[in-house]
Every structure is written in structure tokens, then in C-alpha cells.
Amino acid sequence: MIYEEDILKDVLISLDIKRVLDDDNYRASLLQSMLSHIGSVDPVLRDHLIYSNFAKLIGGSLMPQSEMASMLDRCLDQDHLFYKIGEKNTDSVFTRSFSSLVVALILTEDNKTSFLTSMKLQEVSELILTYLHEEKDIRGYVEGKEWAHSIAHGADMLSALVKHHHFHMGNLPKVLNAIQACLLKGIVYTDEEEDRLIFVIEALLEKGIKQDVLVSWLNNLSLTLERSMVEEGNSLTDYRSKITVSNFMKALFFRLKHSYPNKELLQCLENNIHYWFRKSYGQ
């Protein structure tokens, strides 16, 4: 049975944890209802009740592993993470964005409990990376409906993937390409999306990414942007991507200066930041 939104709201406000643990039918109905309404335009239901209770149930190990595995598959399907993918400025973004948060929760929990195989994680990885390339609705805060935040939530999902013990560094180029894709979507982010992407870089550093690989990627990011600006004749899209890339590099510089103070990496960031400043202002 799928609860209607108003009923689900009441159930989640006073969630009976003991019943969740003891009553399989109740738990199944509850979880199905939460997934069915995960993209509700009601921010109280979507964000403050459904997501927060998913965090409580998954993070508190209150769900059987088999149910978490099944939920992961559903969150990654065409009705959730890929629901109407490619649309812009429609309510479908809430379903995609909040599905990605649940994926992040499950991956984080599995990193402690290990019910996913390395092969399964590779399948999950491919879907996550595909999503980050294909997401077109990159709004942050939506008036009246609150947070869409698809790129920030997608970055959280990508961070959880990289931190997972089954993550294979052979996927590193694809992860860096996905970050680049998020930075070159032709928009100036206003809701800290760049900061959330920096968490992915930090996770890669914790995994042991070589400094020269990261330096090469940062330089290539600038080259890719410059090449696009030449080909497109300094379009508005590229102009906005330039601002986003510059903001990302500035934030990354100060973050790494305190967390990972590698001279070569910091010098690379400083050079790129100054390059784009001179490119813009001739100074």
C-alpha cells in the first residue's frame, strides 16, 4: 500500500521505529511510499521528513541489507535518478536530486557493512557518472519548493562512491571527467555547488590520487574551457563556465592550502587563477 502525501506526512512526523523494525509489511509500505513521494514539491515532506527519515533508517542500520540493496536499484532506475532526465526547470529534478541523496546514504552505510560486491559497485559507478553528465536542471534553491540542488546532491553521491572501499582507482579518469562536466554546464553556481565538488577531490586525495595527475587535470580543465571559448566565440555559456571554473579553483586553493598543502598543486591552482584573471581584465 502506498500512502498519500498527507498520510505519509503524519506517519513520518511521529515515526514508530519499533514498528519499522518489527512489522515487515508496515516497513515495506512505508519505504515504498517514501520512494514514491521522494520528489514531492512539498519541501517539508521531501526534505525534512522523507530524506531525514531515510537518513535515520539507513544510517542507523534499521533496514535489512536486502531491502537497502533493492532500494539502491530503485533509486538508480528510470523512475528515480533518471526520471525525465534532460528536462530543465520542471519538478522532475526533485525526484532525481533526492534519489541521489538516498544513493549516497546507502553507499556510505555499505562502506561500513559491506553488502555490495565490487562488481555491483562498478555498475552503480557507471550510472552515477552517466547521471552527472546528463543532468541539465542545475538549479539550486527554487522559490516556494526550496532545494533542488541536483549538482550538490550529485557531488555528495559521487563523494560517497569514491570513499567506498570497493571504489577502483581505474575509474579515476571518469570521475574527473564527471567533475569537469559539472563545472562546464554553462552556469554560475550560486548555492555552493563548487564546494560540494571539492569534497570529491578531497576524497580522491584520501584515496591516494597522485599530485601530478590532479595538476594535469586542472591544467586540462583550463585548456578545455579556453578551447571552447575560441570555438564558440566567447559565448555567454562559456563566460559563465569560466566564472564557475575560477570560483572552483579559488575555493580549492584555500581548502587544500590547509588540508593538503602540496606546493606543486597549490602553484598549479594559483597559476590558473591568475591566468583567468588576466584573461578577463588584462592585468
C-alpha positions as CSV (number, residue, x, y, z in Angstrom):
1,M,0.0,0.0,0.0
2,I,1.3,3.5,-1.0
3,Y,0.3,6.2,1.4
4,E,-1.0,9.5,0.1
5,E,1.2,12.5,0.8
6,D,-0.8,13.9,3.7
7,I,-1.0,10.5,5.4
8,L,2.7,9.9,4.8
9,K,3.4,13.2,6.4
10,D,1.6,12.3,9.5
11,V,3.3,8.9,9.7
12,L,6.8,10.3,9.3
13,I,6.2,13.1,11.9
14,S,5.7,10.5,14.5
15,L,7.6,7.6,13.1
16,D,7.3,4.4,15.2
17,I,10.8,3.0,15.0
18,K,9.9,-0.2,16.9
19,R,7.1,-0.9,14.4
20,V,9.6,-0.3,11.5
21,L,11.8,-2.9,13.0
22,D,9.2,-5.5,13.9
23,D,6.5,-5.2,11.2
24,D,7.7,-6.2,7.7
25,N,4.5,-5.1,6.0
26,Y,4.5,-1.7,7.6
27,R,8.1,-1.1,6.8
28,A,7.6,-2.2,3.2
29,S,4.6,0.2,2.8
30,L,6.5,3.0,4.5
31,L,9.6,2.6,2.3
32,Q,7.5,2.3,-0.9
33,S,5.6,5.4,0.0
34,M,8.8,7.4,0.8
35,L,10.3,6.4,-2.6
36,S,7.0,7.2,-4.4
37,H,7.0,10.7,-3.0
38,I,10.7,11.3,-2.9
39,G,10.3,14.1,-5.4
40,S,7.4,15.8,-3.8
41,V,7.2,19.6,-4.3
42,D,6.3,19.9,-0.7
43,P,9.7,20.8,0.9
44,V,8.6,19.7,4.4
45,L,7.6,16.3,3.2
46,R,10.5,15.8,0.7
47,D,13.5,17.3,2.6
48,H,12.6,17.5,6.3
49,L,10.6,14.2,6.6
50,I,11.3,11.8,3.7
51,Y,15.1,12.5,3.4
52,S,15.7,12.9,7.1
53,N,13.9,9.6,7.9
54,F,15.8,7.8,5.1
55,A,19.0,9.1,6.8
56,K,17.7,7.8,10.2
57,L,16.7,4.4,8.8
58,I,19.7,3.8,6.6
59,G,22.4,5.4,8.7
60,G,21.0,3.8,11.9
61,S,21.2,0.3,10.3
62,L,17.5,-0.1,10.9
63,M,16.8,-1.7,7.5
64,P,17.8,-5.3,6.4
65,Q,20.6,-5.3,3.9
66,S,18.4,-6.9,1.2
67,E,16.0,-4.0,1.4
68,M,18.8,-1.5,1.1
69,A,20.1,-3.3,-1.9
70,S,16.7,-3.3,-3.5
71,M,16.2,0.4,-2.7
72,L,19.6,1.2,-4.3
73,D,18.4,-0.4,-7.5
74,R,15.2,1.5,-7.5
75,C,16.9,4.8,-6.7
76,L,19.1,4.3,-9.8
77,D,16.3,3.4,-12.2
78,Q,14.4,5.4,-14.9
79,D,11.7,6.4,-12.4
80,H,14.2,8.0,-9.9
81,L,17.7,9.1,-10.7
82,F,17.0,9.1,-14.4
83,Y,13.4,10.3,-14.2
84,K,12.8,12.6,-17.2
85,I,16.5,13.2,-17.4
86,G,17.3,16.1,-19.7
87,E,14.4,18.3,-18.6
88,K,15.0,21.8,-17.4
89,N,13.0,23.9,-14.9
90,T,10.5,21.2,-14.2
91,D,9.6,19.5,-11.0
92,S,11.2,16.2,-12.1
93,V,14.5,17.5,-10.8
94,F,13.4,16.9,-7.2
95,T,12.9,13.2,-7.9
96,R,16.4,12.9,-9.5
97,S,18.1,15.0,-6.9
98,F,16.7,13.4,-3.8
99,S,17.2,9.9,-5.2
100,S,20.9,10.7,-5.5
101,L,20.9,11.6,-1.8
102,V,19.5,8.2,-0.9
103,V,22.1,6.5,-3.1
104,A,24.8,8.5,-1.1
105,L,23.3,7.3,2.2
106,I,23.3,3.6,1.0
107,L,26.8,3.8,-0.3
108,T,28.0,5.3,3.0
109,E,26.3,2.7,5.0
110,D,27.6,-0.1,2.8
111,N,31.1,1.2,3.3
112,K,30.6,0.1,6.9
113,T,28.6,-3.1,6.5
114,S,29.6,-4.4,3.0
115,F,26.6,-6.0,1.3
116,L,27.5,-4.7,-2.2
117,T,30.1,-6.6,-4.3
118,S,32.8,-4.9,-6.2
119,M,31.0,-5.8,-9.4
120,K,27.8,-4.3,-8.2
121,L,29.6,-1.1,-7.2
122,Q,31.1,-0.8,-10.7
123,E,27.5,-0.9,-12.1
124,V,26.5,1.8,-9.6
125,S,29.5,3.8,-10.5
126,E,28.7,3.8,-14.2
127,L,25.1,5.0,-13.5
128,I,26.3,7.8,-11.2
129,L,28.8,9.1,-13.7
130,T,26.3,9.0,-16.5
131,Y,23.8,10.9,-14.4
132,L,26.2,13.7,-13.6
133,H,26.9,14.2,-17.4
134,E,23.2,14.1,-18.3
135,E,21.6,16.3,-15.6
136,K,20.5,19.5,-17.2
137,D,18.4,21.1,-14.5
138,I,21.1,22.7,-12.3
139,R,19.0,25.0,-10.2
140,G,20.0,25.3,-6.5
141,Y,17.2,26.9,-4.5
142,V,13.8,27.0,-6.1
143,E,11.4,29.6,-4.6
144,G,8.4,28.0,-3.0
145,K,9.8,24.5,-3.3
146,E,13.2,25.0,-1.7
147,W,16.2,22.9,-2.6
148,A,16.6,21.1,-6.0
149,H,20.4,21.3,-5.7
150,S,21.0,18.5,-8.3
151,I,24.7,19.2,-8.7
152,A,25.4,19.5,-5.0
153,H,23.5,16.3,-4.2
154,G,25.1,14.6,-7.2
155,A,28.5,15.6,-5.8
156,D,27.5,14.1,-2.4
157,M,26.7,10.9,-4.2
158,L,30.0,10.9,-6.1
159,S,31.9,11.5,-2.9
160,A,30.2,8.5,-1.2
161,L,31.2,6.4,-4.3
162,V,34.9,7.5,-4.2
163,K,35.1,6.9,-0.4
164,H,33.7,3.3,-0.8
165,H,36.2,0.6,-0.1
166,H,35.3,-1.1,-3.4
167,F,36.0,2.0,-5.4
168,H,38.7,1.3,-8.0
169,M,41.1,4.0,-8.9
170,G,40.9,2.7,-12.5
171,N,37.7,4.8,-12.6
172,L,39.6,8.0,-11.7
173,P,39.6,9.5,-15.2
174,K,35.8,9.1,-15.4
175,V,35.3,10.7,-12.0
176,L,37.5,13.7,-13.0
177,N,35.6,13.9,-16.3
178,A,32.3,14.0,-14.4
179,I,33.5,16.8,-12.1
180,Q,34.6,18.7,-15.2
181,A,31.2,18.1,-16.8
182,C,29.6,19.7,-13.7
183,L,31.8,22.7,-13.9
184,L,31.2,23.3,-17.6
185,K,27.4,23.3,-17.7
186,G,27.3,27.0,-18.6
187,I,26.0,28.4,-15.4
188,V,27.4,30.4,-12.5
189,Y,26.6,28.4,-9.4
190,T,25.2,30.4,-6.5
191,D,24.4,27.7,-3.9
192,E,27.9,26.3,-3.0
193,E,27.8,23.6,-5.7
194,E,31.6,24.1,-6.3
195,D,32.3,23.4,-2.6
196,R,30.5,20.1,-2.7
197,L,32.5,19.1,-5.8
198,I,35.7,19.9,-3.8
199,F,34.7,17.2,-1.3
200,V,35.1,14.7,-4.2
201,I,38.6,16.0,-4.8
202,E,39.4,15.6,-1.1
203,A,38.0,12.0,-1.2
204,L,40.3,11.3,-4.2
205,L,43.3,12.7,-2.3
206,E,42.4,10.4,0.6
207,K,42.4,7.5,-1.8
208,G,45.9,8.4,-2.9
209,I,45.5,10.2,-6.2
210,K,48.9,11.3,-7.4
211,Q,49.5,15.1,-7.3
212,D,50.8,15.2,-10.9
213,V,47.5,13.6,-12.1
214,L,45.5,16.3,-10.3
215,V,47.8,19.0,-11.6
216,S,47.4,17.6,-15.2
217,W,43.6,17.5,-14.8
218,L,43.4,21.1,-13.5
219,N,45.5,22.4,-16.4
220,N,43.5,20.4,-18.9
221,L,40.3,21.8,-17.4
222,S,41.5,25.3,-18.2
223,L,42.6,24.2,-21.7
224,T,39.2,22.6,-22.4
225,L,37.4,25.8,-21.3
226,E,39.7,28.0,-23.4
227,R,39.3,25.8,-26.5
228,S,35.6,26.0,-26.1
229,M,35.7,29.8,-25.8
230,V,37.7,30.0,-29.0
231,E,35.4,27.7,-30.9
232,E,32.2,29.3,-29.7
233,G,33.4,32.8,-29.9
234,N,33.3,33.7,-26.2
235,S,29.7,32.7,-25.8
236,L,27.7,33.6,-22.7
237,T,27.7,29.9,-21.8
238,D,31.5,29.8,-21.8
239,Y,31.7,33.1,-19.9
240,R,29.6,31.6,-17.1
241,S,31.6,28.4,-17.2
242,K,34.8,30.5,-16.8
243,I,33.4,32.1,-13.7
244,T,32.4,28.7,-12.2
245,V,35.8,27.2,-13.0
246,S,37.6,30.2,-11.5
247,N,35.4,30.1,-8.4
248,F,36.1,26.3,-8.1
249,M,39.8,26.8,-8.3
250,K,39.9,29.6,-5.8
251,A,37.9,27.6,-3.3
252,L,40.0,24.5,-3.9
253,F,43.2,26.5,-3.4
254,F,42.3,27.7,0.1
255,R,40.8,24.4,1.0
256,L,43.9,22.4,0.0
257,K,46.2,25.1,1.5
258,H,45.0,24.0,4.9
259,S,44.2,20.3,4.3
260,Y,46.7,19.1,1.6
261,P,49.4,21.8,1.4
262,N,51.3,20.4,-1.6
263,K,53.5,23.0,-3.2
264,E,53.1,21.8,-6.8
265,L,49.3,21.5,-6.6
266,L,48.9,24.9,-5.0
267,Q,51.2,26.5,-7.5
268,C,49.2,25.0,-10.3
269,L,45.9,26.4,-8.9
270,E,47.5,29.8,-8.4
271,N,48.8,29.9,-11.9
272,N,45.4,29.0,-13.4
273,I,43.5,31.5,-11.1
274,H,45.9,34.3,-12.2
275,Y,45.6,33.2,-15.9
276,W,41.9,33.6,-15.9
277,F,42.0,36.9,-14.1
278,R,44.5,38.3,-16.7
279,K,42.4,36.8,-19.5
280,S,39.4,38.7,-18.2
281,Y,41.0,42.0,-17.1
282,G,44.3,42.2,-18.9
283,Q,46.3,42.7,-15.6
